[in-house]
């Protein structure tokens, strides 16, 4: 599979299609059943979501479809309203993600945070009216997608407090959201670095030898890649504990930490805050 994002959906398992969208190299997954479909994550803006819908409709005309947000970050859910507009699709997310999406000022905060990176996208984000999911998952919910059993699983905190994993049982496919990252290091700004390794371990327990795992960003991977990321996450958690015990500053501890200083610094800071509480 090419390292470059594809111009459309690519089938990675039986009727499980992945769109690697160029903006932040994010993945959207389309699961197609008999007369029904499931869309996992909705991109960053209404315009992106409408483009997503047009690409998905080349594969399936199923209406209505169901939407799942893997977590609350803007690149995974700000397209909700546009994607649901044509069908009134139900939207599912973990209860913690729903609470985070409902915080006032989310679009403005996302725009301000992204302005130095991509001013044009930041302007679009500022105008988003976020459609908050109304179907909450606490631990597990099972959906019937046109005769296909799809599990929505909360396996523990990691990238955020409310990461959902989508398990397409008959296709041996696991959609992991940003709990797994292929095209860059994990993001720790809202993370739980001491809990993330156990959550990855729970993902691995869903996997067989040939399971396709769709990360939040980058190419689909297999269980061996997830295992490697689990080992790095566990090493980072141990590194944070040791550095805190030695009274090393967070900035110094991050310099030689797993995943590199820039990615690790938010994890070290969050770990230090937890250890100090």
C-alpha positions as CSV (number, residue, x, y, z in Angstrom):
1,X,0.0,0.0,0.0
2,X,1.3,3.4,-0.9
3,X,2.6,5.9,1.8
4,X,0.6,8.7,0.1
5,X,-3.1,9.3,1.0
6,X,-5.5,7.9,-1.5
7,X,-7.9,9.9,-3.6
8,X,-10.8,7.8,-2.5
9,X,-11.9,4.8,-0.4
10,X,-9.8,1.6,-0.5
11,X,-11.2,-1.7,0.6
12,X,-8.9,-3.1,3.4
13,X,-11.2,-5.9,4.5
14,X,-14.5,-7.4,3.4
15,X,-16.7,-4.4,2.7
16,X,-14.6,-2.2,5.0
17,X,-13.2,0.8,3.1
18,X,-10.8,3.4,4.3
19,X,-10.3,6.9,3.1
20,X,-7.0,8.5,3.9
21,X,-7.9,12.2,3.7
22,X,-4.9,14.4,2.9
23,X,-5.7,17.0,5.6
24,X,-3.7,15.7,8.7
25,X,-3.6,12.3,6.9
26,X,-6.7,11.2,8.8
27,X,-8.7,8.1,8.2
28,X,-12.4,7.7,7.7
29,X,-13.8,4.1,7.6
30,X,-16.9,3.0,5.7
31,X,-18.5,-0.3,6.7
32,X,-21.1,-1.5,4.1
33,X,-23.8,-4.0,4.9
34,X,-27.0,-5.0,3.1
35,X,-28.9,-1.7,2.6
36,X,-27.0,0.0,5.4
37,X,-23.6,1.5,6.1
38,X,-21.5,2.9,8.9
39,X,-19.2,5.9,8.7
40,X,-16.5,6.1,11.4
41,X,-15.4,9.8,11.9
42,X,-16.5,12.7,9.8
43,X,-13.4,15.0,9.2
44,X,-12.9,18.6,10.2
45,X,-15.3,20.8,8.3
46,X,-18.7,20.7,6.5
47,X,-16.9,21.0,3.1
48,X,-14.7,18.1,3.9
49,X,-17.7,16.1,5.1
50,X,-19.5,16.8,1.9
51,X,-16.5,15.6,-0.1
52,X,-16.4,12.5,2.1
53,X,-20.1,11.8,1.4
54,X,-19.6,12.1,-2.3
55,X,-16.8,9.6,-2.2
56,X,-18.7,7.2,0.0
57,X,-21.8,7.3,-2.3
58,X,-19.6,5.9,-5.1
59,X,-19.4,2.8,-3.0
60,X,-22.9,2.6,-1.4
61,X,-26.2,4.3,-1.9
62,X,-27.5,3.0,1.5
63,X,-29.7,5.5,3.3
64,X,-29.7,6.1,6.2
65,X,-26.3,5.4,7.4
66,X,-25.0,5.4,11.0
67,X,-22.1,7.6,12.2
68,X,-19.6,6.9,14.9
69,X,-17.0,9.4,16.3
70,X,-14.0,7.7,17.8
71,X,-13.3,10.7,20.0
72,X,-14.0,14.4,20.4
73,X,-11.1,16.0,18.6
74,X,-12.1,18.3,15.7
75,X,-10.7,16.3,12.9
76,X,-12.9,13.3,13.8
77,X,-16.2,15.0,14.5
78,X,-16.6,18.5,13.1
79,X,-18.1,17.1,9.9
80,X,-21.0,15.5,11.8
81,X,-23.7,18.0,10.9
82,X,-23.0,18.1,7.2
83,X,-22.7,14.3,7.0
84,X,-25.9,13.7,8.9
85,X,-27.9,16.4,7.1
86,X,-28.9,14.2,4.1
87,X,-30.2,11.3,6.2
88,X,-30.7,12.3,9.8
89,X,-28.2,9.6,10.6
90,X,-27.8,8.6,14.3
91,X,-24.4,9.5,15.7
92,X,-22.6,7.4,18.4
93,X,-19.7,8.2,20.7
94,X,-18.4,7.4,24.1
95,X,-20.2,9.3,26.9
96,X,-16.9,11.2,27.8
97,X,-16.4,12.3,24.2
98,X,-20.0,13.5,24.1
99,X,-19.4,15.6,27.2
100,X,-16.2,17.0,25.7
101,X,-18.0,17.9,22.5
102,X,-20.7,19.8,24.4
103,X,-18.3,22.2,26.1
104,X,-19.0,25.7,24.8
105,X,-16.4,27.3,22.5
106,X,-15.0,24.1,21.1
107,X,-15.0,25.4,17.5
108,X,-13.3,28.6,18.5
109,X,-10.7,26.8,20.6
110,X,-9.9,24.4,17.7
111,X,-9.6,27.4,15.3
112,X,-7.3,29.3,17.6
113,X,-5.1,26.2,18.1
114,X,-4.8,25.5,14.4
115,X,-4.3,29.1,13.2
116,X,-0.5,29.0,13.3
117,X,-0.5,25.7,11.3
118,X,-3.2,26.3,8.6
119,X,-4.9,29.7,8.7
120,X,-7.4,28.7,6.0
121,X,-8.5,25.6,7.9
122,X,-8.7,27.6,11.1
123,X,-11.1,30.0,9.5
124,X,-13.4,27.2,8.5
125,X,-13.2,25.6,11.9
126,X,-14.3,28.8,13.6
127,X,-17.6,28.7,11.7
128,X,-18.5,25.0,12.5
129,X,-21.7,24.3,14.3
130,X,-20.9,21.0,16.0
131,X,-23.6,18.4,16.0
132,X,-23.1,16.5,19.3
133,X,-23.9,12.7,19.2
134,X,-27.0,11.7,21.1
135,X,-26.2,7.9,21.2
136,X,-23.8,7.3,24.1
137,X,-21.6,4.2,24.7
138,X,-20.4,3.5,28.2
139,X,-18.6,0.2,27.9
140,X,-20.0,-1.6,24.8
141,X,-22.8,-1.3,22.3
142,X,-23.5,-3.6,19.3
143,X,-24.9,-2.2,16.1
144,X,-26.6,-4.2,13.2
145,X,-25.3,-2.7,10.0
146,X,-27.3,-4.4,7.3
147,X,-26.9,-7.8,8.9
148,X,-23.3,-7.2,10.0
149,X,-22.5,-7.1,13.7
150,X,-20.3,-4.2,14.7
151,X,-19.1,-3.7,18.3
152,X,-18.4,-0.2,19.7
153,X,-16.0,-0.8,22.6
154,X,-14.6,1.4,25.3
155,X,-11.4,-0.4,26.3
156,X,-10.0,2.2,28.6
157,X,-8.5,5.7,28.5
158,X,-5.6,6.5,26.3
159,X,-5.5,9.2,23.7
160,X,-8.5,10.8,25.4
161,X,-10.9,10.0,28.2
162,X,-13.5,8.7,25.7
163,X,-11.8,6.7,22.8
164,X,-14.1,4.2,21.1
165,X,-12.8,1.2,19.2
166,X,-15.0,-0.2,16.4
167,X,-14.7,-3.9,15.8
168,X,-16.2,-5.3,12.6
169,X,-16.4,-8.9,13.7
170,X,-17.1,-10.7,10.4
171,X,-14.3,-8.8,8.6
172,X,-11.6,-9.2,11.3
173,X,-11.1,-5.4,11.3
174,X,-10.5,-3.1,14.2
175,X,-10.9,0.7,13.8
176,X,-8.7,2.1,16.6
177,X,-9.0,5.9,16.1
178,X,-6.1,7.8,17.6
179,X,-5.3,5.1,20.1
180,X,-3.0,3.8,17.3
181,X,-1.0,6.2,15.1
182,X,0.9,5.1,11.9
183,X,1.9,8.4,10.2
184,X,3.3,10.2,13.2
185,X,3.8,9.8,17.0
186,X,0.8,9.6,19.3
187,X,-0.7,12.9,20.5
188,X,-0.7,13.3,24.3
189,X,-2.4,16.7,24.9
190,X,-5.5,15.1,26.3
191,X,-3.9,11.7,27.1
192,X,-3.6,9.3,30.0
193,X,0.0,8.0,29.5
194,X,-0.2,5.6,32.4
195,X,-3.4,4.0,31.2
196,X,-2.7,4.0,27.4
197,X,-0.6,0.8,27.4
198,X,-3.4,-1.3,29.0
199,X,-5.9,0.0,26.5
200,X,-3.6,-1.0,23.6
201,X,-3.3,-4.4,25.3
202,X,-7.1,-4.7,25.3
203,X,-7.0,-3.9,21.5
204,X,-4.5,-6.6,21.0
205,X,-6.8,-9.1,22.7
206,X,-9.4,-8.4,20.0
207,X,-6.9,-9.2,17.2
208,X,-6.0,-12.4,15.5
209,X,-2.8,-12.9,13.5
210,X,-4.3,-11.3,10.4
211,X,-6.5,-8.6,11.8
212,X,-6.6,-5.3,9.9
213,X,-6.2,-2.4,12.3
214,X,-7.2,1.1,11.0
215,X,-5.2,3.8,12.9
216,X,-6.5,7.3,13.3
217,X,-3.9,8.6,10.9
218,X,-1.8,6.8,8.3
219,X,-1.8,3.4,6.7
220,X,-3.8,0.4,8.0
221,X,-1.5,-1.9,10.1
222,X,-1.5,-5.3,11.7
223,X,-1.3,-6.5,15.3
224,X,2.6,-6.5,15.3
225,X,2.5,-2.7,14.7
226,X,0.1,-2.3,17.6
227,X,2.3,-4.5,19.8
228,X,5.3,-2.3,19.0
229,X,3.4,0.9,19.8
230,X,2.2,-0.8,23.1
231,X,5.8,-1.5,24.0
232,X,6.8,2.2,23.3
233,X,3.8,3.4,25.3
234,X,4.8,1.2,28.2
235,X,8.4,2.4,28.0
236,X,7.2,6.0,28.1
237,X,5.0,5.4,31.1
238,X,8.0,3.9,33.0
239,X,10.3,6.7,31.8
240,X,7.9,9.3,33.3
241,X,7.7,7.5,36.6
242,X,11.4,7.2,36.9
243,X,12.1,10.8,35.9
244,X,9.5,12.1,38.4
245,X,11.1,10.0,41.2
246,X,14.5,11.4,40.3
247,X,13.1,15.0,40.3
248,X,14.1,15.6,36.7
249,X,12.2,18.5,35.1
250,X,9.6,17.6,32.5
251,X,11.5,19.4,29.8
252,X,14.7,17.5,30.5
253,X,12.8,14.2,30.9
254,X,11.2,14.6,27.5
255,X,14.5,15.1,25.6
256,X,15.3,11.4,25.5
257,X,11.9,9.9,26.0
258,X,10.2,7.5,23.7
259,X,8.5,9.1,20.7
260,X,10.8,12.1,20.8
261,X,10.9,15.3,22.8
262,X,8.1,17.2,21.0
263,X,5.6,14.4,21.2
264,X,6.6,13.2,24.7
265,X,6.6,16.6,26.5
266,X,2.8,16.7,26.9
267,X,2.8,13.1,28.1
268,X,5.5,13.9,30.7
269,X,3.6,16.9,31.9
270,X,0.4,15.0,32.3
271,X,2.1,12.1,34.0
272,X,3.9,14.5,36.4
273,X,0.6,16.1,37.3
274,X,-1.1,12.8,37.9
275,X,1.8,11.6,40.1
276,X,1.7,14.9,42.1
277,X,-2.0,14.7,42.8
